[in-house]
Amino acid sequence: MSTRVIIVRHGQSNYNAQKKIQGRSNESTLTEKGRQDAETLGTTLRNLNFDGFYCSPLARAHETAKIIHSCLNNPPNLQVTDQLLEIDLPLWEKLEKDAVKEKYPEDYRCWKESPSEFKMILKTPEGEKEHYPVKSLYQQAQDFWQEILPKHEGKTILIAAHNGINRCLIMSAIGIPPENYHSIQQSNCGINVLNFTGGWGDIVQLESLNQTAHLGLTIPSLRPNHSGVRLLLVRHGETDWNRESRFQGIRDIPLNENGKKQGEMAAEFLKEVKIDFGITSSMLRPKETAEIILKYHPDVTLESKSELVEICHGLWEGKLKSEIEAEFPGMLQEWEENPETVQMPEGENLQEVWDRAVASWNEIVKVYCNSEPPKTGIIVAHDAINKVILCYLLGLKPANFWNIKQGNGAVSVIDYPQGPDHPPVLQAINITSHLSSGILDKTAAGAL
């Protein structure tokens, strides 16, 4: 039985509004907007049944947690722990970001380009000491998980903390290396959902990253000075074979009625988002989904790419799990436990899918990243394709395939704020709030 963890960031603080570095300084407090957003967040979480609720002791997170706690229908005791303290940046605290860039230009460059190697030299009574903020925070997150998870097996817990520690909690859980610290976004009062299949070290699924729709933000806002491309990665709507958990692979199965409805809901969700171009897998189910979404964007021409077709399951296609196990005993379990090792009979392996999907993705980025003004496009593809692309962007490997969830009709948001030669930022992953009420992915699990 899995343990669900919902992680939220505190509401806007006065230091956030002033663009100041907060770190572990406890002087920043929530703004009025921060308090209002915290109440909205609490209302959004109201009906979930939590077994535990943990928060940082710093005022901005603690106040957010108390507001959320007051909104819950059946709140557990609120537990404050130093293991959820924000990243420790003692030399930069209370400075505006522009001042840090000016005063510490080389250190700031290292912080942005090689965060896991970034260090501060601190003066102590014993002499100078090297402090690695990101490495230290990553270890802090791992220590938290190992202490807390055994206390809530099979339950749901809530965490209210900060940008940096939330990133490290997510990263350490699913295996994202610390050098990718800047690759994921955490908006004020954004929501993340993790599913632990067992204890520490077992597979952890990132169900969603940085949901903001409950705050009135369809998708997270573009960062200031954004100069690259924004890509909305969408999984196609449901098919009858998804609903039956029948492996479809490259079989050209169309959307069912629910799938068309999911496409309509995704279209409505993205209606007010400016979309400049559209790309789809050449298969019918993503093409149908893309066409439904683009009905509100009639000037966009839809381009198809064969490199984005679903993984070829070969002789598994058209079969249910029970039929696959009977015909290929043991292979399905290996696929579920070690997907990177499986060669589909008369089909593909994950590395082959990874190579063609990533090459196609990078080509799209290169083509559209140098546009002026910056453009936003949708890419509609499949479960396996989207998973390997997201794994690649997060610094993961084919072995991490099951760490990422993709619901039918879900939307992920990827930015290249500084162009194609700089790392992307995963602004949101697997948004499904437009498909059903609440923050949890309720789309059919189905087969690929």
N, C-alpha and C positions, 0 to 999 in steps of 0.2 A: 504494500500500500504506500503510495507516494506522499511525501510531505510537501505541501505547497507553502511557498514563502512569497509574500508581497512586500516589496521594498519601495518606499516613497522618499522623495527629497523634501526638505523643509520648504515653507513658503518664502516668497521674496523678502529679503532683509534690506535694511537701509544700506548696508555695504554692497549688496547686489546692485541696488539702484544707483549707487555712487561709483560702481565699477572698481571697488576696492578688494584687495586680497584679504580673505578672512582667516583661513587656516584655523588654528585653535584659539584665536582671539575670541573672547566671550563678550565683546562690547557691542557687536551687531545684534539688532533685534528685528522682529518682523515689522514690516510696513503695514499700513491698513490693507493694501492689496494682498499682502502675504497672509494676513489673518483671514480675509474673505476667501482666498483660494484654499486655505487650510480647512475652512468650514465646508466649502464645496467638496473637497476631497473626502472629508469625513462623511458627508452625506452619500457620496458615491460608494463608500465602503460599508455603509451602515448595516446592510443585511447579511454581510458575510460573518461566519462564525469563527472567531479567532481563539486559538488555544493559548497564545502568548503574544505580547506586545512589548517590543524593545525599542529604546531610543537613546540617542546621544545626550550627554549632560549639557551640551552647549545650548545657550538660551534659545537660539533661533529654531533648533530642532526640537528641543524640549517643549517649547510653547506650541509648535505645530502639532506635536504628539498629543498634548493635553487637549487641544481643540478637537482633533480627530477622535480622541477617547470619549469626549463629551457627546459626540454624535452617534457612536456605535450603539446598536440595540442591546447587545450582550457583551460588554467590554470585559476583557481579562484585566488583571492588574498590570499597570504600566511599570515596566522595569527599566531603570536607567543604567547604562553600562559604558565604561570608558573604552570598551572595545569598538564602540561606534563613533569615537572622536574623529573629527575631520583630519585631513592630511596636515602634517606639521611643517609649516613654512616660516619658522621664527624670524628670519631676516627680511621677509617680505610682508609680513602681516601689517595691516592698516595702510599700506601704500596703494595708490591707484595703479592699475595695470600699466598705464603709459609711463608712469614714473619708474616702475620696475624695469621695463624695457630700456629706458634711458640710462638708469643707474647700473644695471647688471646686464648689459647687452649679450655677452657671451654665455653667461649662466642662463639667461632667458631663452637663447637659441637652443641650448642643450635641453632645457626643460621641455621645449616644444618638439624637438627633433629626436631626442634620445632620453625620454623621461625616466626610464629605469636606471640610467647611468648618471642622472642629474644628482649632484650632491651640494650640500652647504657645509662650510667649515665653521664650526661653532666653537666659541671660546668657553671653556669650563675651568673650574678651579684646578683641575688636573692637567690642563693644557688644551691644545686644539683637538677637536674631535670631528671626524667625518660623519655627516648625517645624510643618508640616502632617503629622501621623503617617500618616493613611490615604492621602493623595495620594502621599506619599513611598513607602509600602509598595507601592502599586499599580504605581508606576513600577519599583520593584525587581523585582516579579514579571514585568513585561513584559520587562525586561532579561534576567532569567534564561531565559525562554522563548526569546528570540532567540539567546542564546548556546548553549543546550543542545540544542534540537531538531535543528539540522543534524547533530549528532554521532550521532544515533540514529534515522535515518530508517527506518521500517518495523519498528522493534524495540519492546521493552517496557522502560520504565524505572520505577524506584521512588524515591519522595521521602519522607523522614521529616522533618517540621518541626513547625510550631506552628499554633495556632488562627488568628491573624491573617494570616500569610503564606500559609497554605493557602487561606484565603478569597480572598485577592487573586490567587493562582495560578489558581483556578477562575474567578473573576469576570473577570479580564483575558483568559483563554483564550476564553470563550464570549460576552463582550461585556456582562456585567452592569456597570452604571456604579458608580463608587466610593461614591455616595450610598446604595447598597443593601448596604453593608458588613455591617450587622447582620442581613441577611435570610437568611443561611445559617448552619447550625450545624456545628460541628466537635467531636465528642466525643473524649475521650481514647482513642487507639488505634482511632478510626473510620477507615473505608476509603472512598476516592473513586476513581472510574475515569473518565478522559478519553480520548477517541479523536481524535487529530489526523489529518485526512484528507490533509494536505499539510504545508506549512511554516507559519510565522507569518503570520497574516492569512487563511489558508484556513479552511474550516468546521471547527469543533471540536465534537464531540458529548459532552455530559455523560451518560455511561452510567449512573452511579450517584453518589449523594451520601450520605456519612455512614452507611455500613453499620455496624451494631453487633451483628448477630445472632451473630457469632462470639464475642462476649464474654458471651453469655447474655442480652442485651437484645434482645427481639424488635424493639422500636422504641425510639428514644431516649426517655429519661425526661423527664417534664414538668419545666419549670423551676420553681424556688421561686416562690411567690406567683402562680402561673398563675391568671388569672381569666377567661380567654376560652374559646373553643371549640377543640377539636382535631379536625381533619378528616383522614380516611384516604382518599386518592384512589386508586382501584383501576382498572386497565384490565381489561376482560373477558377471559375465557379464549379460547383459540384456536378458530377455525372452520376448516372445510375450505377456505374461500376465503383465509383467512390463509395456510394451508399452501401453497396453490397460487400465492400472490402475485397473487391476482385482486382487483381493486378492488371493494369491497362497498358502501362509503358507506351510504346509507339502505336498501339491500336488507336485509330482516330475516332474516339468515342465523343459524341456531342454532349453539350450541357443538358441536364434534365431541367424540369420546371423550377426546382429549387435553385439550381445553378444559375438560371437566367435571372431569378429573383435576387440572388446574391450579386450578380453583375449590376442589376438596377440599383441596389443599395450602395454598391461601390461607386457607381456613377453619380448618385445623389451626394454621396460623401465628398467626392472630389469635384463637384459641380463648380464651386467657386475658386478652385485652384487653377491658376493659369498653366495650361499645358501646351507646350510648343511643338512636341513631336511624340510619335507613338511607335513602339516596336513590339512585335509579338513573335512567339514561336510559330512556325508554319502550320502547326496542327490546329484542328477545328476548335477544340474547347477553349484554348487561350485566345484564339482569333475572335470567337464569338464574344468572349468576355471583354476584350479590348474594344470591339465595335460598340458594345453597349455603353461602356464608359465614355467613349469619344463622341457619343451622340450630342453631348453638351459642348463639344469642342469641334464643330463642323469643319473648321479650316485645317485640321490636322490630318495629314495623310499617313495611313498605317503601313509600316514596312514590316515584312516578315523575314525571319532568319531561321534557317534550318538547323543551325548550330545550337539553337535553344530548345530543340525538341526534347521530350522526356527521355529518361534512361530507358534503353531497350532491355526488357526483362527476358527476351528470348522465349524459351519454352515455358516460362512461368506465366506468360500473358494469357489473360482470359480465365485464370484459375484462382480459386480461393486458397487461403492458407492451408486448410485441411487437405486439399488436393495436391498442393505443392509438397507438403510433408510426406504424403503417401508415395509420391513419385520420386522425390529427391530427399530422402530422409536425412535430417540433420542440417541441411543447407539453410533452411529458413532461420533456424536458431543462430547459425553463424552470421547470417545477414543482420539479424537483430542485435548481436553482441559485438561482432567485429566486421562491420560492413565493408571496410576497405580491403578485406581479404577475399571477398566473394567475386568470382567470375560467373555472371549469369549464363546458364547453359544456352549456347547459341545467341548470346546477347552481349551486353557490355559489362565492364567493371566500373567502379566509382572513379578511378583515376582517369579513364577515358572520358567520362562525363565531365569531370573536373576540368580537364585540359580544353575541351571544346567550349564549355560554358564560360570559363574564365577568359579565354582568348576572345570570344565574342563580346563579352562585357568590356574588356579593356579597349577593344576597337571602338565600341560605342562611346566610351568615355573620351577617347582621343578625338573622335569626330566632332562631338558636341561641346567639348570643354573649352574651346577657344572662341566661343560665340560672344558677341557683344550686342545687346546686353546678355547676361547669363540666361541660359535656358533651363526649362523644366520639362522632363519627358517621362512617359510611362513605359515600362517594359513588362509585358504580361507573359508569364511562362508557367512552369510546373513545379511540383513539390521538390523533386530531386534537384532540378536546375537551380531553383531559388536557394535551396539549402547549401549547395556547394558554393554558390556565389557569395552568400553571406558568411560561410565559414572562411572562405578565402579573404574576404574583406576584414574579418576579425582576427586574422593571424592564426586561424585554426587549420586542421588537416582533414583529409578524407575520413580518418578515424573518428572525427568529431561530428559526423553526419547527423546523428540522432540528438545532438545537443541543441539543435535549432528546430523550432516548430513553424510550420506554414499551413495556416488554415485556408480552406477554399474561400476565395474572395478577399483574402487578407492583403494589407498594404504595408510595405516597408519603405523607409525614406533614407536615402543615401546622398550625402552632399560631398562635393569636391570643392571646399571653400577657397582653396588656393590654386586650383587647376589640376591637370592630370599628373603633374610631376610631384605632387605632394599627397600625403595619405588622406583617404576619405574619412568622413565622420558618419557613423551610423546614428542618425537622429532618432529613428524609431524602427522597431521590428515587429512584424505580425500584429498590426492593428486590426482588430475585428469588432470594435465597439459599434460600428455601423451595421453589423450583421445581426446583433441581438442585444438586448439590454444587459448592462453590466460590463465588467472589465475582463471577464474570462472568455477564452476561446471556446465557443460551443459548436463550432462547425464539425461536421462529420470527420472522424479520424481517417477512415477509408484506407485504401492501398494506393500506391504510387500510380 
